[in-house]
Amino acid sequence: MTNPEDLKKLEQKIAMGMSKHILVYGVLLWGIPTAIFYAAITPLFTGKGFIEALSFSLWAFPLGGIFYGLYSWLKTKNLLEKAKS
């Protein structure tokens, strides 16, 4: 990641702050789409209905997205530190 464009993208992600990064990249961009995808395919493989699967997934996956967002934040921060050194 020595490309100046990549370095700028990493700096922008870090500049948004940890809590906003977790909300955007973890909850909104990972948790919600994953919840909807899970709810859409669950009726195909189980006896659950879409609404039943959605009611579970809309709290479970965004909660997991918090951890994914935190992981993404730490990874981005480490990549930025390595790129600057």
ABEGO torsion letter per residue (X at the ends): XABAAAAAAAAAAAAAEAAAAAAAAAAAAAAAAAAAAAAAAAAAABABBAAAAAAAAAAAAAAAAAAAAAAAAAAAAAAAAAAAX
